[in-house]
Amino acid sequence: MFKFLVLTNLALILASLGAGVFFLARDNSDRTRVVTSLTVRIILSFTLIAMLVIGALTGLIKPHGL
């Protein structure tokens, strides 16, 4: 279940990145959709990092050494 949440969060980050690129390339109005997309992507990235740290500390995911 935890891995599914991490992968879903990663997919949402990629979707926000795609939306930002689309709005940057196609949007000619004065709307702030690019900035909103960037804000959403930053929030999702912080959430992903927090999920990975919490998962590693609680043992839900096990990091391996290389």
mmJSON file of the N, C-alpha and C atoms, coordinates in Angstrom:
{"data_MODEL":{"atom_site":{
"group_PDB":["ATOM","ATOM","ATOM","ATOM","ATOM","ATOM","ATOM","ATOM","ATOM","ATOM","ATOM","ATOM","ATOM","ATOM","ATOM","ATOM","ATOM","ATOM","ATOM","ATOM","ATOM","ATOM","ATOM","ATOM","ATOM","ATOM","ATOM","ATOM","ATOM","ATOM","ATOM","ATOM","ATOM","ATOM","ATOM","ATOM","ATOM","ATOM","ATOM","ATOM","ATOM","ATOM","ATOM","ATOM","ATOM","ATOM","ATOM","ATOM","ATOM","ATOM","ATOM","ATOM","ATOM","ATOM","ATOM","ATOM","ATOM","ATOM","ATOM","ATOM","ATOM","ATOM","ATOM","ATOM","ATOM","ATOM","ATOM","ATOM","ATOM","ATOM","ATOM","ATOM","ATOM","ATOM","ATOM","ATOM","ATOM","ATOM","ATOM","ATOM","ATOM","ATOM","ATOM","ATOM","ATOM","ATOM","ATOM","ATOM","ATOM","ATOM","ATOM","ATOM","ATOM","ATOM","ATOM","ATOM","ATOM","ATOM","ATOM","ATOM","ATOM","ATOM","ATOM","ATOM","ATOM","ATOM","ATOM","ATOM","ATOM","ATOM","ATOM","ATOM","ATOM","ATOM","ATOM","ATOM","ATOM","ATOM","ATOM","ATOM","ATOM","ATOM","ATOM","ATOM","ATOM","ATOM","ATOM","ATOM","ATOM","ATOM","ATOM","ATOM","ATOM","ATOM","ATOM","ATOM","ATOM","ATOM","ATOM","ATOM","ATOM","ATOM","ATOM","ATOM","ATOM","ATOM","ATOM","ATOM","ATOM","ATOM","ATOM","ATOM","ATOM","ATOM","ATOM","ATOM","ATOM","ATOM","ATOM","ATOM","ATOM","ATOM","ATOM","ATOM","ATOM","ATOM","ATOM","ATOM","ATOM","ATOM","ATOM","ATOM","ATOM","ATOM","ATOM","ATOM","ATOM","ATOM","ATOM","ATOM","ATOM","ATOM","ATOM","ATOM","ATOM","ATOM","ATOM","ATOM","ATOM","ATOM","ATOM","ATOM","ATOM","ATOM","ATOM","ATOM","ATOM","ATOM"],
"id":[1,2,3,4,5,6,7,8,9,10,11,12,13,14,15,16,17,18,19,20,21,22,23,24,25,26,27,28,29,30,31,32,33,34,35,36,37,38,39,40,41,42,43,44,45,46,47,48,49,50,51,52,53,54,55,56,57,58,59,60,61,62,63,64,65,66,67,68,69,70,71,72,73,74,75,76,77,78,79,80,81,82,83,84,85,86,87,88,89,90,91,92,93,94,95,96,97,98,99,100,101,102,103,104,105,106,107,108,109,110,111,112,113,114,115,116,117,118,119,120,121,122,123,124,125,126,127,128,129,130,131,132,133,134,135,136,137,138,139,140,141,142,143,144,145,146,147,148,149,150,151,152,153,154,155,156,157,158,159,160,161,162,163,164,165,166,167,168,169,170,171,172,173,174,175,176,177,178,179,180,181,182,183,184,185,186,187,188,189,190,191,192,193,194,195,196,197,198],
"type_symbol":["N","C","C","N","C","C","N","C","C","N","C","C","N","C","C","N","C","C","N","C","C","N","C","C","N","C","C","N","C","C","N","C","C","N","C","C","N","C","C","N","C","C","N","C","C","N","C","C","N","C","C","N","C","C","N","C","C","N","C","C","N","C","C","N","C","C","N","C","C","N","C","C","N","C","C","N","C","C","N","C","C","N","C","C","N","C","C","N","C","C","N","C","C","N","C","C","N","C","C","N","C","C","N","C","C","N","C","C","N","C","C","N","C","C","N","C","C","N","C","C","N","C","C","N","C","C","N","C","C","N","C","C","N","C","C","N","C","C","N","C","C","N","C","C","N","C","C","N","C","C","N","C","C","N","C","C","N","C","C","N","C","C","N","C","C","N","C","C","N","C","C","N","C","C","N","C","C","N","C","C","N","C","C","N","C","C","N","C","C","N","C","C","N","C","C","N","C","C"],
"label_atom_id":["N","CA","C","N","CA","C","N","CA","C","N","CA","C","N","CA","C","N","CA","C","N","CA","C","N","CA","C","N","CA","C","N","CA","C","N","CA","C","N","CA","C","N","CA","C","N","CA","C","N","CA","C","N","CA","C","N","CA","C","N","CA","C","N","CA","C","N","CA","C","N","CA","C","N","CA","C","N","CA","C","N","CA","C","N","CA","C","N","CA","C","N","CA","C","N","CA","C","N","CA","C","N","CA","C","N","CA","C","N","CA","C","N","CA","C","N","CA","C","N","CA","C","N","CA","C","N","CA","C","N","CA","C","N","CA","C","N","CA","C","N","CA","C","N","CA","C","N","CA","C","N","CA","C","N","CA","C","N","CA","C","N","CA","C","N","CA","C","N","CA","C","N","CA","C","N","CA","C","N","CA","C","N","CA","C","N","CA","C","N","CA","C","N","CA","C","N","CA","C","N","CA","C","N","CA","C","N","CA","C","N","CA","C","N","CA","C","N","CA","C","N","CA","C","N","CA","C","N","CA","C"],
"label_alt_id":[null,null,null,null,null,null,null,null,null,null,null,null,null,null,null,null,null,null,null,null,null,null,null,null,null,null,null,null,null,null,null,null,null,null,null,null,null,null,null,null,null,null,null,null,null,null,null,null,null,null,null,null,null,null,null,null,null,null,null,null,null,null,null,null,null,null,null,null,null,null,null,null,null,null,null,null,null,null,null,null,null,null,null,null,null,null,null,null,null,null,null,null,null,null,null,null,null,null,null,null,null,null,null,null,null,null,null,null,null,null,null,null,null,null,null,null,null,null,null,null,null,null,null,null,null,null,null,null,null,null,null,null,null,null,null,null,null,null,null,null,null,null,null,null,null,null,null,null,null,null,null,null,null,null,null,null,null,null,null,null,null,null,null,null,null,null,null,null,null,null,null,null,null,null,null,null,null,null,null,null,null,null,null,null,null,null,null,null,null,null,null,null,null,null,null,null,null,null],
"label_comp_id":["MET","MET","MET","PHE","PHE","PHE","LYS","LYS","LYS","PHE","PHE","PHE","LEU","LEU","LEU","VAL","VAL","VAL","LEU","LEU","LEU","THR","THR","THR","ASN","ASN","ASN","LEU","LEU","LEU","ALA","ALA","ALA","LEU","LEU","LEU","ILE","ILE","ILE","LEU","LEU","LEU","ALA","ALA","ALA","SER","SER","SER","LEU","LEU","LEU","GLY","GLY","GLY","ALA","ALA","ALA","GLY","GLY","GLY","VAL","VAL","VAL","PHE","PHE","PHE","PHE","PHE","PHE","LEU","LEU","LEU","ALA","ALA","ALA","ARG","ARG","ARG","ASP","ASP","ASP","ASN","ASN","ASN","SER","SER","SER","ASP","ASP","ASP","ARG","ARG","ARG","THR","THR","THR","ARG","ARG","ARG","VAL","VAL","VAL","VAL","VAL","VAL","THR","THR","THR","SER","SER","SER","LEU","LEU","LEU","THR","THR","THR","VAL","VAL","VAL","ARG","ARG","ARG","ILE","ILE","ILE","ILE","ILE","ILE","LEU","LEU","LEU","SER","SER","SER","PHE","PHE","PHE","THR","THR","THR","LEU","LEU","LEU","ILE","ILE","ILE","ALA","ALA","ALA","MET","MET","MET","LEU","LEU","LEU","VAL","VAL","VAL","ILE","ILE","ILE","GLY","GLY","GLY","ALA","ALA","ALA","LEU","LEU","LEU","THR","THR","THR","GLY","GLY","GLY","LEU","LEU","LEU","ILE","ILE","ILE","LYS","LYS","LYS","PRO","PRO","PRO","HIS","HIS","HIS","GLY","GLY","GLY","LEU","LEU","LEU"],
"label_asym_id":["A","A","A","A","A","A","A","A","A","A","A","A","A","A","A","A","A","A","A","A","A","A","A","A","A","A","A","A","A","A","A","A","A","A","A","A","A","A","A","A","A","A","A","A","A","A","A","A","A","A","A","A","A","A","A","A","A","A","A","A","A","A","A","A","A","A","A","A","A","A","A","A","A","A","A","A","A","A","A","A","A","A","A","A","A","A","A","A","A","A","A","A","A","A","A","A","A","A","A","A","A","A","A","A","A","A","A","A","A","A","A","A","A","A","A","A","A","A","A","A","A","A","A","A","A","A","A","A","A","A","A","A","A","A","A","A","A","A","A","A","A","A","A","A","A","A","A","A","A","A","A","A","A","A","A","A","A","A","A","A","A","A","A","A","A","A","A","A","A","A","A","A","A","A","A","A","A","A","A","A","A","A","A","A","A","A","A","A","A","A","A","A","A","A","A","A","A","A"],
"label_entity_id":["1","1","1","1","1","1","1","1","1","1","1","1","1","1","1","1","1","1","1","1","1","1","1","1","1","1","1","1","1","1","1","1","1","1","1","1","1","1","1","1","1","1","1","1","1","1","1","1","1","1","1","1","1","1","1","1","1","1","1","1","1","1","1","1","1","1","1","1","1","1","1","1","1","1","1","1","1","1","1","1","1","1","1","1","1","1","1","1","1","1","1","1","1","1","1","1","1","1","1","1","1","1","1","1","1","1","1","1","1","1","1","1","1","1","1","1","1","1","1","1","1","1","1","1","1","1","1","1","1","1","1","1","1","1","1","1","1","1","1","1","1","1","1","1","1","1","1","1","1","1","1","1","1","1","1","1","1","1","1","1","1","1","1","1","1","1","1","1","1","1","1","1","1","1","1","1","1","1","1","1","1","1","1","1","1","1","1","1","1","1","1","1","1","1","1","1","1","1"],
"label_seq_id":[1,1,1,2,2,2,3,3,3,4,4,4,5,5,5,6,6,6,7,7,7,8,8,8,9,9,9,10,10,10,11,11,11,12,12,12,13,13,13,14,14,14,15,15,15,16,16,16,17,17,17,18,18,18,19,19,19,20,20,20,21,21,21,22,22,22,23,23,23,24,24,24,25,25,25,26,26,26,27,27,27,28,28,28,29,29,29,30,30,30,31,31,31,32,32,32,33,33,33,34,34,34,35,35,35,36,36,36,37,37,37,38,38,38,39,39,39,40,40,40,41,41,41,42,42,42,43,43,43,44,44,44,45,45,45,46,46,46,47,47,47,48,48,48,49,49,49,50,50,50,51,51,51,52,52,52,53,53,53,54,54,54,55,55,55,56,56,56,57,57,57,58,58,58,59,59,59,60,60,60,61,61,61,62,62,62,63,63,63,64,64,64,65,65,65,66,66,66],
"pdbx_PDB_ins_code":[null,null,null,null,null,null,null,null,null,null,null,null,null,null,null,null,null,null,null,null,null,null,null,null,null,null,null,null,null,null,null,null,null,null,null,null,null,null,null,null,null,null,null,null,null,null,null,null,null,null,null,null,null,null,null,null,null,null,null,null,null,null,null,null,null,null,null,null,null,null,null,null,null,null,null,null,null,null,null,null,null,null,null,null,null,null,null,null,null,null,null,null,null,null,null,null,null,null,null,null,null,null,null,null,null,null,null,null,null,null,null,null,null,null,null,null,null,null,null,null,null,null,null,null,null,null,null,null,null,null,null,null,null,null,null,null,null,null,null,null,null,null,null,null,null,null,null,null,null,null,null,null,null,null,null,null,null,null,null,null,null,null,null,null,null,null,null,null,null,null,null,null,null,null,null,null,null,null,null,null,null,null,null,null,null,null,null,null,null,null,null,null,null,null,null,null,null,null],
"Cartn_x":[0.817,0.0,0.868,1.929,2.802,3.513,3.971,4.665,3.715,2.455,1.46,1.278,1.252,1.127,2.333,3.529,4.745,4.721,4.35,4.301,3.211,2.091,1.022,1.486,2.184,2.713,3.717,4.57,5.538,4.835,3.775,3.013,2.349,1.866,1.263,2.303,3.529,4.606,4.901,4.971,5.23,4.081,2.845,1.695,1.732,2.116,2.238,3.35,4.437,5.522,5.043,4.305,3.765,2.789,1.956,1.009,1.741,2.789,3.563,4.218,4.779,5.394,4.341,3.185,2.113,1.656,1.428,0.971,2.039,3.301,4.379,4.479,4.267,4.413,3.169,1.989,0.759,-0.048,0.13,-0.737,-0.187,-0.969,-0.541,-1.243,-2.097,-2.839,-2.015,-2.574,-1.885,-2.209,-2.725,-3.075,-1.817,-1.977,-0.826,-0.813,-1.214,-1.287,0.088,1.113,2.462,2.958,2.71,3.126,2.367,1.088,0.291,0.802,1.144,1.687,3.014,3.861,5.126,4.89,3.94,3.626,3.133,2.261,1.751,2.893,3.778,4.9,5.848,6.086,6.953,6.311,5.034,4.331,4.343,4.082,4.11,5.513,6.541,7.914,8.269,7.893,8.133,7.374,6.147,5.36,6.036,6.57,7.261,8.497,9.278,10.469,10.075,9.043,8.581,8.09,7.37,6.89,8.052,9.088,10.232,11.006,11.166,11.864,11.067,9.773,8.926,8.896,8.83,8.832,10.131,11.244,12.54,12.691,12.206,12.33,11.417,10.246,9.302,9.491,10.316,10.557,9.611,8.788,7.878,8.646,9.729,10.624,12.017,12.806,14.14,15.167,15.903,16.955,18.084,18.751,19.86,21.127,22.232,23.516,24.085,24.769,25.383,26.837],
"Cartn_y":[-1.192,0.0,1.267,1.249,2.418,2.679,1.628,1.797,2.359,1.962,2.486,3.989,4.443,5.88,6.654,6.073,6.738,6.84,5.755,5.769,6.702,6.772,7.691,9.14,9.423,10.769,11.12,10.179,10.417,10.662,9.924,10.124,11.504,11.953,13.286,14.378,14.155,15.116,15.207,14.07,14.081,14.722,14.499,15.124,16.642,17.092,18.53,19.129,18.396,18.859,18.989,18.002,18.058,19.208,19.442,20.554,21.886,22.004,23.246,23.511,22.466,22.625,22.999,22.365,22.666,24.117,24.561,25.931,26.936,26.601,27.514,27.658,26.567,26.593,27.136,26.86,27.169,28.335,28.664,29.658,31.055,31.905,33.276,34.313,33.872,34.828,35.217,36.09,36.559,35.711,34.538,33.687,33.122,32.673,32.185,30.662,30.003,28.543,27.904,28.522,27.97,28.035,29.148,29.306,28.341,28.159,27.214,25.793,25.441,24.117,23.906,24.928,24.837,24.682,25.422,25.329,23.936,23.39,22.039,21.029,21.189,20.249,20.325,21.509,21.654,21.01,21.233,20.633,19.113,18.586,17.136,16.569,17.306,16.837,16.784,17.811,17.782,16.64,16.398,15.291,13.957,13.801,12.57,12.352,13.403,13.274,12.908,13.542,13.226,11.781,11.323,9.935,8.953,9.245,8.35,8.322,9.469,9.51,8.763,9.022,8.333,6.832,6.464,5.04,4.355,5.039,4.461,4.364,5.367,5.353,4.33,4.102,3.155,1.73,1.557,0.221,-0.213,0.683,0.329,0.086,0.808,0.549,0.36,-0.464,-0.754,-0.313,0.746,1.169,0.147,0.022,-0.924,-0.168,-0.661,-0.03,-0.555,0.298,-0.125,-0.424],
"Cartn_z":[0.0,0.0,0.0,0.819,0.92,-0.404,-1.061,-2.34,-3.396,-3.326,-4.251,-4.047,-2.787,-2.512,-3.015,-2.852,-3.33,-4.856,-5.521,-6.978,-7.503,-6.808,-7.198,-7.05,-5.957,-5.754,-6.845,-7.213,-8.282,-9.62,-9.887,-11.122,-11.138,-9.985,-9.908,-10.122,-9.642,-9.874,-11.371,-12.034,-13.478,-14.251,-13.818,-14.472,-14.289,-13.104,-12.869,-13.712,-13.884,-14.747,-16.186,-16.672,-18.025,-18.201,-17.198,-17.277,-17.312,-16.521,-16.522,-17.859,-18.462,-19.784,-20.821,-20.751,-21.689,-21.55,-20.308,-20.092,-20.493,-20.28,-20.653,-22.165,-22.885,-24.34,-25.048,-24.532,-25.262,-24.726,-23.461,-22.835,-23.081,-23.741,-24.035,-23.172,-22.271,-21.451,-20.22,-19.412,-18.213,-16.986,-17.185,-16.05,-15.41,-14.2,-13.44,-13.363,-14.432,-14.403,-14.309,-14.879,-14.79,-13.351,-12.692,-11.301,-10.397,-10.649,-9.879,-10.067,-11.292,-11.572,-10.839,-10.822,-10.1,-8.6,-8.052,-6.628,-6.264,-7.083,-6.838,-6.905,-7.865,-8.014,-6.818,-6.291,-5.12,-3.895,-3.701,-2.563,-2.669,-3.857,-4.044,-3.838,-4.235,-4.042,-2.562,-1.809,-0.372,0.293,-0.163,0.366,0.066,-1.137,-1.503,-0.64,-0.431,0.412,1.839,2.369,3.725,3.812,2.794,2.788,2.77,1.993,1.915,3.227,3.868,5.159,6.223,6.279,7.259,6.989,5.721,5.374,5.754,5.589,5.952,7.472,8.19,9.651,10.307,9.738,10.331,9.821,8.809,8.289,7.187,6.694,5.601,4.308,4.119,2.998,3.588,2.936,3.433,2.405,2.715,1.785,1.78,0.673,0.57,0.229,0.71,0.426,-0.877,-1.589,-2.843,-2.648],
"occupancy":[1.0,1.0,1.0,1.0,1.0,1.0,1.0,1.0,1.0,1.0,1.0,1.0,1.0,1.0,1.0,1.0,1.0,1.0,1.0,1.0,1.0,1.0,1.0,1.0,1.0,1.0,1.0,1.0,1.0,1.0,1.0,1.0,1.0,1.0,1.0,1.0,1.0,1.0,1.0,1.0,1.0,1.0,1.0,1.0,1.0,1.0,1.0,1.0,1.0,1.0,1.0,1.0,1.0,1.0,1.0,1.0,1.0,1.0,1.0,1.0,1.0,1.0,1.0,1.0,1.0,1.0,1.0,1.0,1.0,1.0,1.0,1.0,1.0,1.0,1.0,1.0,1.0,1.0,1.0,1.0,1.0,1.0,1.0,1.0,1.0,1.0,1.0,1.0,1.0,1.0,1.0,1.0,1.0,1.0,1.0,1.0,1.0,1.0,1.0,1.0,1.0,1.0,1.0,1.0,1.0,1.0,1.0,1.0,1.0,1.0,1.0,1.0,1.0,1.0,1.0,1.0,1.0,1.0,1.0,1.0,1.0,1.0,1.0,1.0,1.0,1.0,1.0,1.0,1.0,1.0,1.0,1.0,1.0,1.0,1.0,1.0,1.0,1.0,1.0,1.0,1.0,1.0,1.0,1.0,1.0,1.0,1.0,1.0,1.0,1.0,1.0,1.0,1.0,1.0,1.0,1.0,1.0,1.0,1.0,1.0,1.0,1.0,1.0,1.0,1.0,1.0,1.0,1.0,1.0,1.0,1.0,1.0,1.0,1.0,1.0,1.0,1.0,1.0,1.0,1.0,1.0,1.0,1.0,1.0,1.0,1.0,1.0,1.0,1.0,1.0,1.0,1.0,1.0,1.0,1.0,1.0,1.0,1.0],
"B_iso_or_equiv":[0.0,0.0,0.0,0.0,0.0,0.0,0.0,0.0,0.0,0.0,0.0,0.0,0.0,0.0,0.0,0.0,0.0,0.0,0.0,0.0,0.0,0.0,0.0,0.0,0.0,0.0,0.0,0.0,0.0,0.0,0.0,0.0,0.0,0.0,0.0,0.0,0.0,0.0,0.0,0.0,0.0,0.0,0.0,0.0,0.0,0.0,0.0,0.0,0.0,0.0,0.0,0.0,0.0,0.0,0.0,0.0,0.0,0.0,0.0,0.0,0.0,0.0,0.0,0.0,0.0,0.0,0.0,0.0,0.0,0.0,0.0,0.0,0.0,0.0,0.0,0.0,0.0,0.0,0.0,0.0,0.0,0.0,0.0,0.0,0.0,0.0,0.0,0.0,0.0,0.0,0.0,0.0,0.0,0.0,0.0,0.0,0.0,0.0,0.0,0.0,0.0,0.0,0.0,0.0,0.0,0.0,0.0,0.0,0.0,0.0,0.0,0.0,0.0,0.0,0.0,0.0,0.0,0.0,0.0,0.0,0.0,0.0,0.0,0.0,0.0,0.0,0.0,0.0,0.0,0.0,0.0,0.0,0.0,0.0,0.0,0.0,0.0,0.0,0.0,0.0,0.0,0.0,0.0,0.0,0.0,0.0,0.0,0.0,0.0,0.0,0.0,0.0,0.0,0.0,0.0,0.0,0.0,0.0,0.0,0.0,0.0,0.0,0.0,0.0,0.0,0.0,0.0,0.0,0.0,0.0,0.0,0.0,0.0,0.0,0.0,0.0,0.0,0.0,0.0,0.0,0.0,0.0,0.0,0.0,0.0,0.0,0.0,0.0,0.0,0.0,0.0,0.0,0.0,0.0,0.0,0.0,0.0,0.0],
"pdbx_formal_charge":[null,null,null,null,null,null,null,null,null,null,null,null,null,null,null,null,null,null,null,null,null,null,null,null,null,null,null,null,null,null,null,null,null,null,null,null,null,null,null,null,null,null,null,null,null,null,null,null,null,null,null,null,null,null,null,null,null,null,null,null,null,null,null,null,null,null,null,null,null,null,null,null,null,null,null,null,null,null,null,null,null,null,null,null,null,null,null,null,null,null,null,null,null,null,null,null,null,null,null,null,null,null,null,null,null,null,null,null,null,null,null,null,null,null,null,null,null,null,null,null,null,null,null,null,null,null,null,null,null,null,null,null,null,null,null,null,null,null,null,null,null,null,null,null,null,null,null,null,null,null,null,null,null,null,null,null,null,null,null,null,null,null,null,null,null,null,null,null,null,null,null,null,null,null,null,null,null,null,null,null,null,null,null,null,null,null,null,null,null,null,null,null,null,null,null,null,null,null],
"auth_seq_id":[1,1,1,2,2,2,3,3,3,4,4,4,5,5,5,6,6,6,7,7,7,8,8,8,9,9,9,10,10,10,11,11,11,12,12,12,13,13,13,14,14,14,15,15,15,16,16,16,17,17,17,18,18,18,19,19,19,20,20,20,21,21,21,22,22,22,23,23,23,24,24,24,25,25,25,26,26,26,27,27,27,28,28,28,29,29,29,30,30,30,31,31,31,32,32,32,33,33,33,34,34,34,35,35,35,36,36,36,37,37,37,38,38,38,39,39,39,40,40,40,41,41,41,42,42,42,43,43,43,44,44,44,45,45,45,46,46,46,47,47,47,48,48,48,49,49,49,50,50,50,51,51,51,52,52,52,53,53,53,54,54,54,55,55,55,56,56,56,57,57,57,58,58,58,59,59,59,60,60,60,61,61,61,62,62,62,63,63,63,64,64,64,65,65,65,66,66,66],
"auth_comp_id":["MET","MET","MET","PHE","PHE","PHE","LYS","LYS","LYS","PHE","PHE","PHE","LEU","LEU","LEU","VAL","VAL","VAL","LEU","LEU","LEU","THR","THR","THR","ASN","ASN","ASN","LEU","LEU","LEU","ALA","ALA","ALA","LEU","LEU","LEU","ILE","ILE","ILE","LEU","LEU","LEU","ALA","ALA","ALA","SER","SER","SER","LEU","LEU","LEU","GLY","GLY","GLY","ALA","ALA","ALA","GLY","GLY","GLY","VAL","VAL","VAL","PHE","PHE","PHE","PHE","PHE","PHE","LEU","LEU","LEU","ALA","ALA","ALA","ARG","ARG","ARG","ASP","ASP","ASP","ASN","ASN","ASN","SER","SER","SER","ASP","ASP","ASP","ARG","ARG","ARG","THR","THR","THR","ARG","ARG","ARG","VAL","VAL","VAL","VAL","VAL","VAL","THR","THR","THR","SER","SER","SER","LEU","LEU","LEU","THR","THR","THR","VAL","VAL","VAL","ARG","ARG","ARG","ILE","ILE","ILE","ILE","ILE","ILE","LEU","LEU","LEU","SER","SER","SER","PHE","PHE","PHE","THR","THR","THR","LEU","LEU","LEU","ILE","ILE","ILE","ALA","ALA","ALA","MET","MET","MET","LEU","LEU","LEU","VAL","VAL","VAL","ILE","ILE","ILE","GLY","GLY","GLY","ALA","ALA","ALA","LEU","LEU","LEU","THR","THR","THR","GLY","GLY","GLY","LEU","LEU","LEU","ILE","ILE","ILE","LYS","LYS","LYS","PRO","PRO","PRO","HIS","HIS","HIS","GLY","GLY","GLY","LEU","LEU","LEU"],
"auth_asym_id":["A","A","A","A","A","A","A","A","A","A","A","A","A","A","A","A","A","A","A","A","A","A","A","A","A","A","A","A","A","A","A","A","A","A","A","A","A","A","A","A","A","A","A","A","A","A","A","A","A","A","A","A","A","A","A","A","A","A","A","A","A","A","A","A","A","A","A","A","A","A","A","A","A","A","A","A","A","A","A","A","A","A","A","A","A","A","A","A","A","A","A","A","A","A","A","A","A","A","A","A","A","A","A","A","A","A","A","A","A","A","A","A","A","A","A","A","A","A","A","A","A","A","A","A","A","A","A","A","A","A","A","A","A","A","A","A","A","A","A","A","A","A","A","A","A","A","A","A","A","A","A","A","A","A","A","A","A","A","A","A","A","A","A","A","A","A","A","A","A","A","A","A","A","A","A","A","A","A","A","A","A","A","A","A","A","A","A","A","A","A","A","A","A","A","A","A","A","A"],
"auth_atom_id":["N","CA","C","N","CA","C","N","CA","C","N","CA","C","N","CA","C","N","CA","C","N","CA","C","N","CA","C","N","CA","C","N","CA","C","N","CA","C","N","CA","C","N","CA","C","N","CA","C","N","CA","C","N","CA","C","N","CA","C","N","CA","C","N","CA","C","N","CA","C","N","CA","C","N","CA","C","N","CA","C","N","CA","C","N","CA","C","N","CA","C","N","CA","C","N","CA","C","N","CA","C","N","CA","C","N","CA","C","N","CA","C","N","CA","C","N","CA","C","N","CA","C","N","CA","C","N","CA","C","N","CA","C","N","CA","C","N","CA","C","N","CA","C","N","CA","C","N","CA","C","N","CA","C","N","CA","C","N","CA","C","N","CA","C","N","CA","C","N","CA","C","N","CA","C","N","CA","C","N","CA","C","N","CA","C","N","CA","C","N","CA","C","N","CA","C","N","CA","C","N","CA","C","N","CA","C","N","CA","C","N","CA","C","N","CA","C","N","CA","C","N","CA","C","N","CA","C","N","CA","C"],
"pdbx_PDB_model_num":[1,1,1,1,1,1,1,1,1,1,1,1,1,1,1,1,1,1,1,1,1,1,1,1,1,1,1,1,1,1,1,1,1,1,1,1,1,1,1,1,1,1,1,1,1,1,1,1,1,1,1,1,1,1,1,1,1,1,1,1,1,1,1,1,1,1,1,1,1,1,1,1,1,1,1,1,1,1,1,1,1,1,1,1,1,1,1,1,1,1,1,1,1,1,1,1,1,1,1,1,1,1,1,1,1,1,1,1,1,1,1,1,1,1,1,1,1,1,1,1,1,1,1,1,1,1,1,1,1,1,1,1,1,1,1,1,1,1,1,1,1,1,1,1,1,1,1,1,1,1,1,1,1,1,1,1,1,1,1,1,1,1,1,1,1,1,1,1,1,1,1,1,1,1,1,1,1,1,1,1,1,1,1,1,1,1,1,1,1,1,1,1,1,1,1,1,1,1]
}}}
